[in-house]
Amino acid sequence: MARLKANQELLVEGSNQRCRVIELLGEGGQGEVYRVQVGSQNLALKWYFRSFATSEQRQALDYLILNESPMSRSPTDRFLWPTHLVSNEQASGLGYLMALRGKEYEGIQALLNGRLSPSLKVLCTAGMQLSHSYLQLHSQGLSYRDISMGNAFFDPSTGDILICDNDNVAPNRSKKAIIKGTPRFMAPEVVRGEALPSTETDLFSLSVLLFYFFMLHHPFEGMRDTQIHCLDAVAVDELYGRNPIFIFDPDDKSNAPDPRYHRRVLNYWPIYPQFIRDRFTRAFTEGIRNPNKRVRESEWRRDLARLQDSIIYCNCKAENFYDYSETQQSRCWACGAAVQVPFKIRIEDRTVTLNHGRQLFPHHLDGSSYDFNIPVAEVTEHPTIKGTWGLENQTSVKWVIGFTDGSMKDLEPGRRIVLKSGTKIHFGKVVGEICN
């Protein structure tokens, strides 16, 4: 039963406005979320259950909303950041306002139950945006402290993400831990009671969240999990705290996936290139034993950008990944047929497959600016010669093209160069070479 009633009015603190309750949107572990109206705006209100509407929670929100510091500003527009405290003049209670989440955004649970099957490109985009967003948060000296699938949402058509429940954000290594995290996402040292949430524990939780995104499974739930008949506090402490074992640990097979129950993760794991499997392996082997060895957000961002760059397509339309470490021809995970690898472009240490519609972005040329809003190049088909593809200059500056015969020519903005092995493109600071 909802704690607040439709049309009930509440005080928006620090303003002369009131918010009117429209409808209940959902319920979580700490409280309920409502759609409310403030003036002409439709916003979201998180209203705490009584046990969470404490003076400590109010103080934490004050830091996020009122304090003249980086904490009072959202690190990126991907965070649904608290904007105003809300209280009830007629009775006790506490909540805060934030922007509404668009209806196009879905929870990660929709992936696990099979209701959604987004493209691999979308999953890569979502993973990059999550990694980038938490990197920006951590760079401000803050920790999220409760990264889990319950507070991250994504658009299944684009991969755009939104992060909610930002009321638990606090300065890194803050000793005031209102919440320690979500079970199965907490770092082992937090489960064991040896540490409070921090940036280092956030890194562990982020790796778990990304494993769910790409493998649809928990990294510690293998054969040992199937042998537990009652998942009580002792079992949880053993599986996720005192003796967590990665299901694909190369040196310890005792918790490998059970083919009877874990067929899905056994199918997904080999689809991904070796560098991604290596990264997850490090996250859940060295990263368990030593928090300083955990995969950083910047590493995930770089590797997931590289993963997206390696997408290729089978004739059956299934997305596959081109694994640069493999010498054998790629075979489609869906139909088993050999997959034709398209032209590629090598730009310093990056190799990008040049599928139809492939776009290059600033980070391909400068290695640092992960901005996917403005492409710098795109693979497009020749307007009159069907089946002939080229790379179109979508910048405002000309490139210089070097051909295999030693000749050179300028490529003006809006023009394309036909894909041909050996052709070099001088983008300015870097040079790319097209290859088979």
C-alpha positions in Angstrom: 0.0 0.0 0.0 1.5 3.4 -1.0 2.5 5.7 1.8 1.5 8.8 -0.1 -1.9 9.5 -1.7 -2.7 10.9 -5.1 -3.1 14.7 -5.0 -1.3 14.9 -1.6 0.9 18.0 -1.4 4.3 18.1 0.2 6.8 20.9 0.9 9.7 21.4 -1.5 12.4 22.7 1.0 14.4 25.7 0.0 11.7 27.0 -2.3 8.3 28.5 -2.2 6.9 25.6 -4.2 5.0 22.4 -3.3 4.9 19.1 -5.1 1.7 17.2 -5.8 1.7 13.5 -5.9 0.4 12.0 -9.1 1.0 8.3 -9.0 3.2 5.5 -7.5 5.9 4.4 -9.9 7.7 1.7 -8.0 9.1 0.5 -4.7 12.7 -0.4 -3.6 14.5 -1.4 -0.5 14.6 2.1 1.0 11.4 3.6 -0.1 8.9 4.4 -2.9 9.2 6.4 -6.0 6.3 8.6 -7.2 5.6 10.8 -10.2 4.9 14.3 -8.9 4.1 17.7 -10.3 6.0 20.8 -9.2 4.6 23.9 -10.9 4.4 22.8 -14.6 7.2 20.1 -14.2 6.7 16.4 -13.9 9.5 15.0 -11.6 10.2 11.9 -9.6 10.0 11.8 -5.8 11.8 9.2 -3.7 10.0 8.9 -0.4 11.7 7.0 2.3 10.3 4.3 4.4 10.1 5.4 8.1 13.2 3.4 9.1 15.3 5.2 6.4 14.0 8.7 7.0 16.7 9.5 9.5 18.7 12.5 10.4 21.7 10.8 8.9 20.0 10.4 5.6 18.9 14.0 5.7 22.5 15.1 6.3 23.7 12.9 3.4 21.2 14.5 1.1 22.2 18.0 2.3 25.7 17.3 1.2 24.4 16.3 -2.3 22.0 19.1 -2.7 23.1 22.1 -0.7 26.8 21.9 -0.2 28.8 24.3 -2.4 31.2 21.6 -3.6 31.4 19.0 -6.5 29.0 16.9 -4.5 26.1 19.3 -5.2 26.5 18.8 -8.9 25.8 15.7 -11.0 29.1 14.3 -12.4 27.3 13.7 -15.8 23.8 13.9 -17.2 23.5 10.1 -16.8 22.9 10.5 -13.0 19.4 11.3 -11.8 20.8 13.6 -9.1 18.9 14.8 -6.1 17.8 18.4 -6.6 15.6 19.3 -3.6 14.6 17.8 -0.2 10.9 17.2 0.3 9.1 16.9 3.6 5.6 16.5 5.0 4.3 19.4 7.1 1.5 17.4 8.6 3.5 14.3 9.6 7.1 13.1 9.7 8.7 11.9 6.5 11.6 12.7 4.1 12.2 12.4 0.4 13.9 14.1 -2.5 13.2 15.2 -6.0 15.0 14.1 -9.2 14.3 14.0 -12.9 11.9 11.4 -14.2 13.3 8.4 -16.0 12.0 8.1 -19.5 9.7 5.2 -20.3 12.2 3.9 -22.9 14.6 3.0 -20.2 14.6 -0.6 -18.9 16.1 -2.4 -16.0 18.8 -5.0 -16.4 16.4 -7.7 -15.0 14.7 -7.5 -18.4 17.8 -9.0 -19.9 18.0 -11.8 -17.5 14.4 -12.9 -17.9 14.7 -12.8 -21.7 12.1 -10.0 -22.2 14.7 -8.0 -24.0 17.4 -9.1 -26.5 19.3 -5.9 -27.4 22.1 -5.9 -30.0 25.7 -6.4 -28.9 26.4 -2.9 -30.1 23.8 -1.6 -27.6 25.3 -3.7 -24.8 28.8 -2.3 -25.5 27.4 1.3 -25.5 25.6 0.7 -22.2 28.8 -0.7 -20.7 30.9 2.1 -21.9 28.5 4.7 -20.6 28.3 3.0 -17.2 32.1 2.9 -16.9 32.5 6.5 -18.0 29.8 7.7 -15.6 31.3 6.0 -12.6 34.8 7.2 -13.6 33.5 10.8 -13.6 31.9 10.2 -10.2 35.1 8.7 -8.7 37.2 11.5 -10.2 35.3 13.9 -7.9 36.4 12.0 -4.8 33.1 10.3 -4.4 32.0 6.7 -4.2 28.6 5.4 -5.2 28.5 2.6 -2.6 25.6 0.6 -4.0 26.3 -0.3 -7.7 23.8 -3.0 -8.7 21.3 -3.9 -11.4 18.5 -2.2 -9.4 19.8 1.3 -9.9 21.1 1.2 -13.5 18.7 1.5 -16.5 19.4 1.5 -20.3 17.6 2.2 -23.5 17.5 -1.1 -25.4 17.5 0.7 -28.8 20.5 3.0 -28.2 22.4 1.7 -25.1 22.0 5.1 -23.3 22.0 4.6 -19.6 20.6 6.4 -16.5 21.7 5.9 -12.9 19.3 6.5 -10.1 19.3 6.1 -6.3 22.2 8.6 -6.0 21.2 9.5 -2.4 23.8 6.9 -1.2 26.7 8.8 -2.9 29.3 10.0 -0.3 33.0 11.1 -0.1 35.3 8.2 -0.8 36.1 6.2 2.4 33.4 8.0 4.4 32.9 6.2 7.7 29.2 7.0 7.7 27.9 4.0 5.7 24.1 4.3 5.7 24.0 1.4 3.3 26.7 -1.1 2.6 25.5 -2.2 -0.8 23.2 -4.8 -2.5 23.8 -8.6 -1.8 25.7 -10.4 -4.5 27.2 -7.0 -5.7 29.1 -6.1 -2.6 32.9 -6.6 -2.6 34.0 -9.7 -0.6 35.7 -7.5 2.0 32.4 -5.6 2.6 30.5 -8.9 2.9 33.1 -10.1 5.5 32.7 -6.9 7.5 36.3 -5.8 6.9 35.7 -2.7 4.9 33.2 0.0 4.3 32.0 0.9 0.7 34.6 2.9 -1.2 35.8 3.6 -4.7 37.7 0.2 -4.6 34.5 -1.6 -3.7 32.6 0.2 -6.4 35.1 -1.2 -8.9 34.2 -4.7 -7.9 30.5 -4.0 -8.0 30.9 -2.5 -11.5 32.6 -5.6 -12.8 29.8 -7.7 -11.4 27.2 -5.5 -13.1 29.1 -5.7 -16.5 29.3 -9.5 -16.1 25.6 -9.6 -15.8 25.2 -7.3 -18.9 27.3 -9.5 -21.1 27.0 -13.0 -19.6 23.6 -12.8 -18.0 24.9 -14.6 -14.9 26.7 -13.9 -11.6 30.5 -14.5 -11.7 30.5 -16.6 -8.5 27.4 -18.8 -9.1 28.7 -22.2 -10.4 28.8 -25.7 -9.1 29.1 -24.6 -5.4 25.9 -22.6 -5.7 24.0 -25.7 -6.9 25.1 -27.7 -3.9 23.6 -25.2 -1.4 20.0 -26.2 -0.3 19.4 -23.1 1.8 21.0 -19.8 0.9 21.2 -18.5 4.5 23.6 -15.9 5.9 26.3 -18.5 6.4 26.1 -19.7 2.8 26.0 -16.1 1.5 29.1 -15.2 3.6 30.9 -18.3 2.2 30.0 -17.8 -1.5 30.4 -14.1 -1.8 32.6 -13.1 1.1 35.0 -15.7 2.6 35.6 -18.0 -0.3 34.4 -16.5 -3.6 35.6 -18.4 -6.7 35.2 -17.2 -10.2 33.2 -19.6 -12.3 35.9 -19.4 -15.1 38.9 -19.3 -12.8 41.7 -20.8 -14.9 43.5 -22.2 -11.8 40.5 -23.4 -9.8 37.8 -25.4 -11.5 35.9 -26.2 -8.3 33.2 -23.7 -9.0 32.9 -24.1 -12.8 29.5 -23.7 -14.4 27.3 -26.8 -14.1 26.1 -27.7 -17.7 22.7 -28.8 -16.2 21.9 -25.4 -14.7 24.3 -22.8 -16.3 24.0 -23.5 -20.0 23.4 -19.8 -20.8 26.7 -18.5 -19.4 28.6 -21.5 -20.9 27.2 -20.4 -24.3 27.9 -16.7 -23.9 31.5 -16.9 -22.5 33.2 -18.2 -25.7 31.4 -15.6 -27.9 33.6 -12.8 -26.6 37.2 -12.1 -27.6 40.0 -13.3 -25.4 40.9 -9.7 -24.2 37.4 -9.3 -22.6 37.5 -12.8 -21.0 41.0 -11.9 -19.7 39.6 -8.7 -18.2 36.8 -10.5 -16.4 39.2 -13.1 -15.2 41.5 -10.5 -13.6 38.5 -8.8 -12.0 37.3 -11.9 -10.3 40.7 -13.5 -9.4 43.4 -10.9 -8.7 40.6 -8.4 -8.0 39.2 -10.6 -5.2 42.5 -11.0 -3.5 43.8 -7.5 -3.9 41.5 -4.4 -4.3 44.3 -2.5 -5.9 44.3 -5.0 -8.8 40.7 -4.4 -9.7 39.8 -3.3 -13.2 39.5 0.4 -13.3 36.5 2.2 -14.9 38.9 3.7 -17.6 40.0 0.2 -18.5 36.5 -1.1 -18.9 35.6 2.0 -21.0 38.6 1.4 -23.3 38.1 -2.3 -23.6 34.3 -2.1 -24.3 35.0 0.5 -26.9 37.5 -1.9 -28.4 34.9 -4.7 -28.1 32.4 -2.6 -30.1 35.0 -1.9 -32.7 35.4 -5.6 -33.2 31.7 -6.4 -34.1 31.3 -8.1 -37.4 28.1 -9.6 -39.1 27.4 -13.1 -40.4 25.2 -13.7 -43.4 22.6 -14.9 -41.0 22.5 -11.4 -39.6 23.9 -12.4 -36.2 26.4 -10.1 -34.6 29.8 -11.7 -33.9 33.2 -10.4 -32.6 36.4 -10.5 -34.6 39.1 -11.8 -32.2 42.4 -10.3 -33.2 44.2 -13.0 -31.1 42.7 -15.9 -33.1 44.5 -17.1 -36.2 41.6 -19.3 -37.4 38.7 -18.0 -39.4 35.8 -16.7 -37.3 32.7 -18.9 -37.2 29.3 -17.6 -36.3 28.1 -18.5 -32.8 24.5 -18.6 -34.1 24.7 -20.7 -37.3 28.2 -22.0 -37.3 29.1 -20.7 -40.7 32.4 -19.0 -41.5 32.1 -15.2 -41.0 33.6 -12.9 -43.6 35.7 -10.3 -41.9 35.3 -6.9 -43.6 38.0 -4.3 -44.2 39.6 -3.0 -41.1 41.5 0.2 -40.2 44.5 0.3 -37.9 45.0 3.6 -36.1 48.1 3.3 -33.8 47.2 0.4 -31.4 43.5 0.3 -32.4 41.9 -1.9 -35.0 38.4 -1.2 -36.1 36.3 -3.4 -38.4 34.7 -1.4 -41.2 31.3 -2.8 -41.4 28.5 -1.0 -43.2 27.4 1.9 -40.9 30.5 1.8 -38.8 31.4 5.1 -37.3 34.6 6.5 -35.9 34.6 8.9 -33.0 37.0 11.3 -31.4 38.6 8.6 -29.2 39.7 6.7 -32.3 41.8 9.7 -33.3 43.0 11.1 -29.9 42.6 8.1 -27.6 40.9 10.1 -24.8 37.7 11.9 -25.8 35.0 9.3 -25.4 32.2 11.4 -27.0 29.7 9.4 -29.1 27.5 12.3 -30.0 29.5 13.5 -33.0 31.1 10.9 -35.3 34.2 11.9 -37.2 33.8 9.3 -40.0 31.3 6.7 -41.2 31.4 3.7 -43.6 28.8 4.5 -46.4 27.9 2.9 -49.7 28.8 4.6 -53.0 25.7 6.6 -54.2 25.7 5.0 -57.6 27.9 1.8 -57.4 26.1 -0.7 -55.3 28.4 -2.8 -53.1 31.3 -0.3 -53.1 31.9 1.1 -49.7 34.0 4.1 -48.5 34.9 6.0 -45.4 33.3 9.4 -45.3 35.0 12.4 -43.7 32.5 13.8 -41.3 34.8 16.4 -39.7 35.2 20.0 -40.7 38.8 19.6 -41.8 40.4 17.9 -44.7 42.3 14.6 -44.5 45.3 13.6 -46.7 45.0 10.2 -48.4 48.1 8.2 -49.3 47.7 5.5 -51.9 49.8 2.3 -52.4 51.5 3.8 -55.5 52.9 6.7 -53.5 50.4 9.3 -54.7 48.5 11.6 -52.3 45.3 13.6 -52.4 43.1 15.7 -50.1 39.8 14.3 -48.8 37.5 17.3 -48.1 34.7 17.2 -45.4 31.7 15.3 -46.7 33.7 13.3 -49.2 34.5 9.6 -49.0 37.5 7.4 -49.9 36.8 3.9 -51.3 38.0 1.1 -48.9 41.1 -0.5 -50.3 43.8 -2.4 -48.5 47.0 -0.4 -48.1 45.4 3.1 -48.3 46.6 5.4 -45.6 44.5 8.2 -44.1 46.3 11.1 -42.4 43.7 12.3 -39.9 46.0 15.0 -38.5 47.8 13.8 -35.4 47.4 10.1 -36.3 47.5 7.9 -39.4 45.1 5.1 -40.2 45.8 2.2 -42.6 43.0 0.2 -44.3 43.7 -3.5 -44.4 42.0 -6.8 -45.2 
